[in-house]
Amino acid sequence: MSSVLFLNGQVFDGVRHLGQGAVLVDGDRVVAVGDPDEVRAEAGASGRAEEVDLGGGLLTPGFLDAHMHPLVGGLERNRCEMTDLSTAEEYLDAIRTHHADQPSEGWFRGGGWAVTAFGPGGPTAELLDQVVPDRPAFLPSSDHHDAWVNTRALQLAGITADTPDPADGWFERDARGNPTGTVREGAMAMVGDHLGTTQDEYDDAMRTAQQYLWSWGITGWHDALVGGYSGLDDPTQSYLNLLASGELRSRVRVSLWWDRHRGTEQLHDLCAERERLRAAGLDADSVKIMVDGIAETFTAAVTEPYLDLTGCRCGDRGLAFLETGPLQEAVTALDAEGFAAHFHAIGDRAVHDALDAVEAARRANGITGNRHQAAHLQLVRPEDRDRFRALGVTANLEGAWAHTETPAVEVLRRHLDEERLSWHYPFADIVAAGTPTAGGSDWPVNPPGPIAAVHVLVNRWAYGKQDAQKDALVPDQGLTLQQAMATYTSGTARVNGWNDVGTIQVGSRADLAVLDRDPFRGPVEEIGAAEVTTTYLAGKRVHGS
C-alpha cells in the first residue's frame, strides 16, 4: 500500500481546527494526525511516504453534501446549462448556440434559468419557439419546480386549453386558457413523461457529475430523490450501473420518493426497493417527502397569508402537498419500518408540520435510531427552533441560500411583514438549541461549492457579490466558521450514518480536500476566497495535482 504524508499546513479535523499539523495516510486510511515532527517520524518508521506540501493551506475532510441531485446536474452540464446566466437574452443566446452545435430530432434539454428573469407568468413557448422551432424542448428552471417548454413539446404531450391542471401543479395560461409555455410543480411530469433520455445518457451524466463534484472537494453525497416523481430523470439505474462497473467511488446515500398521491399502502414497495438497492450496495434507508413548494412561486406553505403588493393579507397560504393527518401517518409508518424521513420544508407551516409529524412518530414508536432531517428551512417560527433538538431532527442547511440576493428571498421581500422576514434561515438559533446540522447545496439549484456555502453560513452574504456585505440577511443568525465547516463534513456524515468519513482521525477513510489557504487564519469576510486545489478519495488523488 502507498503512504502519503501531508505537511506544511493547517488541519481541520471535521469538528475543530487543529492549527499547524501533519497527517499520514497509509493505503485508504488515516494512520497518524498531530505534531509535524512526530508524524514525520512515524512516516519514516513505516517506510517511504509521498510528501504533499500543503503550502500553508488547509487539509480538511472531503466535503459531504447532504442534499443534491447529481444526475440532473450532470445532465445539465452535458446539455445546455444556464445556471451562470441571468437574463432572458442570455438564456436565448445560449439555447440558440447549443441548438446549432448539437442538432438532433430528439428533445432539446438543458436548464438553470431563474424565475426572476421573467414576469409572474414565466417564459413563453412563443419565445422559445424563436430559437428551437423544430423539436420539443424541456428546460427546468434553476429551482427545478418549473419548466419552460416550447409549442412542439406541448403538442407532443397533448397539452391544450382543455387539459385540466393536476392537483399539485398548474400550467400558466393566457386569457383563453391556452398553455403559454411555463409549467409549474406537478404539471412538469405531464410533459416530462414524454422525454426520451437513454440510459447511456444518464450514465454519462452521472460520471460527469461525480468528476465535477470532486473538483469542489466533495467526496460523498445524499441524493435527495430517486425513483418516483413520474420517473423524471430517475438516477437509480445509473447508480446501479456505475456500482457494478466500479466507477461509483464516492460515498452515496439516496432517498426514495414518497408518492403524495398514494398512502401507506406504498410502504411495501418502498421496503422491497430498499432491499433490492441494498443488495446491490446502495444505501436507501431514507425517504424524501415534499411537504410544500417553493418561495419563488408562492407555493411554500406559510401559516399566515402572504401579503399582496398593497400590504394586505391576500389569503394565499402556499401549497401543502400533504395535509397534517396524511403526513403524520406517513412519517409514523416510515419510522416504524426503519426509514429516515428527508423532508423538503421551506415555509414556516411546512417546517412546523414536518416537526409535528416526527413528534407523532416518536409518540407512536418511541425513540428510534432513525435520523430524520428537514431540508431548506427558509422560514422557521421562533417557537419551532428548539424542537429540532428535542425531536432528534437534523437541520439540513442549504448554506448558499441564506443571503438576500437569492431569488427565493428577493421574491418574498415584498410579501412578508418585518417579523416574518426576520424568520429567514434562523440557523444560529437552531444550532444554539443543540440541533445537529448537515450541509447541502441542492445542486443544480445552487452551484455545489461548499466553501461558498460556508462563507454565507458565517457572513449571511455571498462572497464576491457587490455591496452584499451591506445587506446581510438577518446577520445575527450567522454560524461560526467551525460550526459551518463541521456542517459540511462531520455533520453530514453523522446524519447519513457514515462513521468513517467526515473527520480526520486515526482509522478514518482518507477522503480529503486541500484548500489553497486556511480560512481560519484570515478575516471571516474572506472565507469565500479559499479554493479547493486537490481532492483525495480513499487515499487516491482524484482531482488536482
N, C-alpha and C positions, 0 to 999 in steps of 0.2 A: 504493500500500500504506500501511496505517496503522502508526504507530510508537507504542510505549508505553515510558515511562521510569519505572522503579521506583526510588524514593528513600526516604531516612529509615528505613532498616532494616539488618538484618544479612543476609548471604548465605551459604548452604551450597551449594557447587557440585556436590554429588554424591559428592565424595571427601573434602573438607576444609572446615572452617568458615573463611570468609574474613574474618569480622568485618564492620565497617561497610563498606558498599559500595553501588554502584548498578549497575543492569542496563538496557541499552537493547535493545528488541526492534523489529525492522522487518519487517513482514509476519509470516511464520511462523517467523522465525529470530532468534536472539540475535546482535546485532552488536557489543556492547561490554559488558565487565564490568570493574569496578575502582573507582578513586577517584571519589567522587561528583562532584567538580568537573570532572574530566576527562571523565567520561561525560556529564555535563550539557552540557559544551561541544560534545561530539560530536553530541549530540542537537540542539543549536541549529544546528550547521553543516549538518545533514542535513534540516532543516525542522522544522515543528511536531510535537511529540510529546505524546500524552496523558500526564499525570503521575499516577502512582499513589503515594500516600503510604502507606508500609508501617507508619507509626506505631510504629516501634521493634520491629516483628515480624520474622519470618524469611522470606526468599524462598528456596525450595528447588525443585529439580526436581520435576516431578509425580511422585507416588509410583507405583511399579510393583509389582504383585503377581505373584509367581512361581508361585502355586498356588491356584486358586479355581475355583468352579463357578457362574458368574454367572447362567446360565439358571435353575438350581434356586433360587438366592437371589431372583431376580426373581419366580419363580412363588410362592414363599412370601410375599413382600411383597404380592403381588396376591391372596393367598388368606388362609388362617388361619395367621398367623405367631406362633410361641410361643417364640421364642428368648430373649425378655426375661422369661419366666416361669420358675417353679422348682418348683411343687408340683402334685400331681395335681389338686387342687381348682381351681387357677388354669387349668390346661390345659382341664379340663372346662367351666369358665365361658366361656373364650374360644371353644371349639368350639361351645358352645350358642349364644352370641351370633352368631357368624359364620353358623351354620346358619340361624338365624332371619332374619338380614339378607339372605342370598342363597340362598333356597330354589331347588332345582333337582332334576330327576330324574337328573342325571348323578352322576359320582363326586364325593364330598366330599374336597377336597385341602387340604393345609397341611403343617405340620411344625415341628420345632425343639424337641420335648420331650427332656428329659435322662434318660438311662437311670438315673441315680442317684435319680430321683424315685420309682422303683418298686422292688419287690423283685427278687431274682435272676431270677424268671420273667418279668419285664416286665409292661406293662399288658395288660389283657384285653379281648377283644371284648365281653364282657358289660358291662364298664364303659363302653366306647364306645357300645354299643347304647342306653344310657340317654339320650344326647344326639343321636345320629344313628341312629335305628332304621330309617329308611325308604329309605336309599340306600347304596350301597357307599362305604366310607371307607378312605383310604390315607394314613397320616401318618408320614413318615420321622422318625426321631429326629434330634437335633442333629448326631450324628456321621455320619448317613446310611449306617450299616451295619446298621440295624434299621428295622423299620416296625411301626406299630400299626394293625391293621385290625379292622373290625367283622365281625359274623356275615354280613351281606349280602355283603361282599367275599369272604369265604371261600367262600360258596355260589356266587357268580358265577364264581370261579376254579376251582371244583370241588375244593377242598382238604378232605379228610376224614381220618379216622383211618387210612385205608388208603393215603393218599398218602405215598410214600417221600420222605425228605429228600434234597435234592441233595448231591453230594459236597462242595460248598463252602459249605454253609449248613444251616439247620435251622429247623423250626417248634417253638416252645415248645408242650408238650403236657401234658394232665392225666394222671391215673393210668391212664385208659382209652385213651390215645393220641390223644385228640381235640385238634386245634389250639386253643390258648387265645386267640390274637389277637396275639401278638408273633412277628414274622418276622425271622430273622437272616440276614445276609450274602446269599449267592447265592440263598436261598429268596425274597428280596424280588421277584426277577424273575418268579417263578411267579404272583404276584398282579399285579405291575406290568405284565405283558404285556397285561393286560385293560383298562388305563386308556385313556380315550378323549379325551385332550387334543387340541384342534385346533391347527393351525399358527398361526392368528391369536392364540391364547392364548400360544403360545411366543414369537411375535414381539413381542407386547406386553410379555411378561416380560423379554425382552432389552432393550427400550427402558427399562423401569423400572430394570433392573439398572445400565445404563450411567449414567443420570442419578443414581442413588443413589451409585454409586462416585465420580462427580465431586464429590459433596458431601463426600467424605472425602479429596479431593485426589488420587484415583487416576486416572491418565490412560492406563494400559495394564495388560494382564494376560496371564497364561498360563492358558488354560482347560485344566484337567488331565484332562479326559475328554470326548471327542467320539466319537460312533459307538459301536457295540458295546454291551456290558453289557445285552444283550437289548433294546436300544432304549429303555431307561428315560430319558425326558426328554432325548433327544439334541438338542443345540443346533445341529447342523451346518446344517440348512436355515435356521434363523433368522439365523445369521451370513451366509449367502449372500444371504438376502433383504435384510438391512439393509446389506450391502455394495452390492448392486445399487441400492438406493434412496438411497445416500449418507448413511444415518443412522448407520452404524457409524463413529464418528470417532476412537475410542480405538485405540491400538496393541494388536494382539491376536496371540498365537500359540496354537496348540492342540496337544494331544496326542491322537493316535489311540489306539484301545484295543487292547491285546494280549489276544486271547481265550485264556484259560488252558486252555480245553477243546480247543484246536487246537494244532498245532505250527508249524514254519517254513513249512508249505505256505500259510499265510495271508500270507506276505510279499508275494506277487504282488498280492494285493488291497490291502494297505497302500500299496504303491508306486503303484498305479493311483489310489487315493483321494487320495494326496498330490498327484499331478499334477492331478487334477480340481480340488482346492481351490486349488492354486497358480494355476491358470489363472483362477480367479475372484477372486484377490487375497488368499487366506487362507493364512498360513504354517502348514504341518502337517508340519514336519520332525522331530517328536518323537512318541514312542510311550509311553503310560502302561503300566507293568507293576505290578500289585498283587502284592507279594511275600508279604504277610501280612495279618492282620486288624487289630483294634484292642485296646487295653488294656481297655476297659470290659467286653468280653465274653470276655476272656482268650484271644482269637484272635490277639493279637500273638505272633509266633514268638520264643521265647526258647531259649537253649541249655540251661540248667538248668531243671528243672521249677519251676513256681510253687509257693509254699508254701500248704498248707491252713491253716485257722484255728487249728490246734494248733501250727503252725510246722514241720510235716513236709513234705517234698517229695512232692507228690501224684501226680507222674507226668505231669501235663498240661503240655505244652510249646507250646501255642498251635496255630495253623493256618498251615502253609506252603502257599500257593496253588500255588507252583511249587517242585518239588524242585530240588536243585543242578544235576543234569545238564540237564534241560529249560530251566532259567533261563539257564545259561551258553550253551547252544545258541541260545536266542532272542536274547540280547544280542549275541553274536558275529555272528549273521546280520543283525540290525538295524544294527549298527555298520558292517558291510561295505557296506550299502546307503545309508549316509549319514544314518541316523536317530540322533537322540539319545534315549537311554533316560531316562524320567522315572519313577523308582522310588517307589512307596509302600512305605516300610520303617519300621516302628515298633519292633518288638522287636529285641534285640541279635543274634539269629540271622538275622533278615531283613536287617539292615544289613550284617552280615558276608557273607551270601550275595550281596547286591547288589554289594558291592565285589569279591568273588571273580569274579562274572560279568563285571564290567568288566575285571578283570585277565586273564581268559581271552580276552576280545575283543582286548585290547591285544597279547597274545601271538600271536594268530592274524592280526590285521590291521595291527599296528604302531600308531604314534601317528597318529590321525586328527584332524580338526578338529571332531569331534562332541562337543558339550558335554553329557555325561551329568550327571544330577543325582539326588540321593536326598533325598526329602522326608520330613518329620516327625521322624525320628531321636529317638524318645523315650528309648531305651536304647542306648547305644553303649559297647562294651567299650574299655578303655584302649588296648589294642594295635591297635585299628582307627582311632584318631582321627587319626593322621598318614597313613593310607592314602589319604584323600580327595585330598590334595595330590599324593601320589606317582602316583596314577592319573588325575589330572585330572578328578576328580568334584566338582562343585559341591555344597556343603551347602545344601539348601533349608530355611531355618529358618522354622517357623511360630511367631513370637515370642510370640504371645498364649497359647501352651500352656505355657510354661516357668515355671509357678508352682504352688503347692501346692493351689490351690482349683479346679483343673480336674478334671472327672470322671475323666479318664484317670489322673491322679496319685492322686486320692483312692482310687480302686478298688484300685490296686496297692500302696498303703502297707502293707497287712496281708499281702501275698502275695509280698513280696520281702525278702530279707535286707538288712542295712545296707549291705553292699558294693554290691549291685545298685541299691539306692535312690540311691546316690551317682552312678550312671551316667546319671541323668536329664538329658537335653538338655545334653551337655557342650560347649557352643558355644565357650567361651573356649579350651579345649584344641584344638578343631578349627581355630579361626581362628589360634591361635598357631603351628600347624604350617604356615601359609601357604596354607590352603584358601580358594578363592574362595567367597563366600556369596551367596545370593539370599534374598529375604524374601517369605513368603506368609502368607495368612490361612486358607486352606481354606474361605472363606465359601461357604455359610452355616453351616458347622460353628462358626466363630467370627464375630463381627462383623468387618467388613473394615478397621476403622480402623488405619492404620499407626502413628500416634503411640502408641496404647495398646500395640501390639506392641513398638515401640521402647522404651517405658518398661519393659516386662517383660524385654526382652533385656538391658537395663542393670542393673536392680534385682533381677530374679528374684522379684518380687512384683507383683501387679496394682494399678494406681493406683485409689484410691477404695474398696478393699476393707478392711473393718475389721480392724485388727491384722495385716494381711497382711505388713507390714514385719518383724514379729517372727518370721515363719515363712517366710523366704525359702527358695526351693528351690535347694539346692546353691549358695550365694551366690558362691563363688569362680569360678563359671562365667559370670558376667556379662560383657558386652562393654562397650567404651567407647561413649559416645554417638556419636562419629564413625563407629565401625565399624557400629553399629546403623543409623544413618541411611543409610550407604552401601549396606548390605544391601538396603534397600527402594528404592533409586534406581539408582545405577550398577551395583550387583551384579546386580540382576535384569535390567537392560539388557544386561549382558555375556552372561549365560547364554542369553538369547534372541537374541543376535546383532543387537541394536539399537544401532547405532553413533551415532545422532544424538539419542538421548533418554537420560534418566537423569543428565545433567550440565547445568550451566550454564556454557557456554563459547562463544566465538565460533564460529558455524556450527551449533550445536545447535538442534534444533527447540524452539520456545518453548512446551513443555509445563511448566507451572509451578504451584506451590501457595504460598499465602501463609498463614503461621501468625500468630495474634494476639500471640504473644510469641516470644522466642528461647530455646528450652530450653537452649542452650549457655551462656546468661548467668545461669542460676539453678541452684539445687541439683538434683542428679540425682533426688532424691525427688519433684520437682515436674514432671518431664518430661511426665507424662501430663496435666497441666493445659492444655497447649497445644491449640489448636483451629484447624482449617482455616477461614479466612474466605472465601477466593476461590480458584478454580481456573481456569487458562488452558490451552487446547488449541490448539496451533499459533498462538499469539498472540491467540486469541479467548477472551473470558471465557465459561465455560460453567457456572459456579456462583459465587454471591455477588454483591456489588455494590460 
